[in-house]
Amino acid sequence: MTLTHFQIVSGALFAVGLYGVLARRSAVLILMSIELMLNAVNLNLIAAASYLDPERFTGLIIAIFVITVAAAEVGLALAIILRLFRNRATVNVDEIELMKW
């Protein structure tokens, strides 16, 4: 497999994630779509790093950093979503107007 194959798969995963963020109304599904986009970035990073410099682990290190940040983001976002669900009884982002004027 060449780098182009990985980039095509990564681009497709990112596009599916972007569609999920733009089209979904549930906060949980939006969060899952963001995770899909981050995994697409990780796939692209690892493929590019292994193609350009196979002896170093630069892409893997950056991917581990991205996974760590994504895990922290999921933990915080799920806590916020749970709190909103307890207060409003919904996770629909259209009905949550807490931050609006």
N, C-alpha and C positions, 0 to 999 in steps of 0.2 A: 504494500500500500504506500502511496506517495503522500506528500504533505497536502496536496490538493484534496485528496479524499477526506482527510481529517478536517480540513477547512470547510468543505462542503457540509459535512455532518454537523460541525460546530455552528455553521451559519444557519442550518435548518433548525437545530435545537434553539438557537437564540431567537429565530423568527417565531417559533412556536411559543416560546416564553414571552416574547414581546406582545404577541397576539393575546395571550392569557392576561397580561397586565392591562392591556387596553380594553378588552372585551368583557372581562369578568366583573361582577359586582361584589362577590364575596371576598372579604379581606383574607380569608385563609387560602382561597384559590389564587389570589394575587400574590400572596407570599410564596406559594408553591411555584408560581410562574417565575418569580424573581430567582428562586433557587435553581430553576432550570436554566435561566440565563447565565447565572454564575457558573454552573457546571459546563455550559458551552464555552465560556471563557477559559475555564480550567483545561478543557480538552484542547483548545487552540493553543494555549500556553505550553502545555506539555509536548504537543506534537511539534510546534515550532522550535522549542528548545532542543528536543531530541534530534530534529533534523539539522539545525544549524550547528550545534555543538554537542555531539552525543556523549562526550566524556565528562561533561559537567552536569550538575543537577540543578541548574538555575531555574528551569521551568518547574521542576518538582517543588522546589523551595517556595517559589511564588504561589504555586497552586495550594500548597499546605497553608500558606498565609491567607489566601482567599477563602479556603475552607474554614479556617478559624474565625475569620471575620463573619462569614456567612452563618456559622453556628451561633455566634454571639447575637447577630442580627435576628435570627429566628427566635432565640430565647426571649429577647426583649420584645419583639413584635408579637409573639404569642401571648406574652404577659399583658400587653396593651389590648390585644383583641379579646382576651378573657375578661379583662376589666370592663371593656366597652360592652361585651355581651351581658355581663351581670347588671350593668346600669341601664342599658337600652334594650336588651333582649333581642338584639339583631347584630349581625356582622356585615350587613349590606352597607357598602361604602357610600351609597347615595343617600341613605337615611341618617348617616352619622354626620352631623353638622356642628360638631363640637368646636372646631377650629375656625369656623366661618364667622363673619361679622354678623 
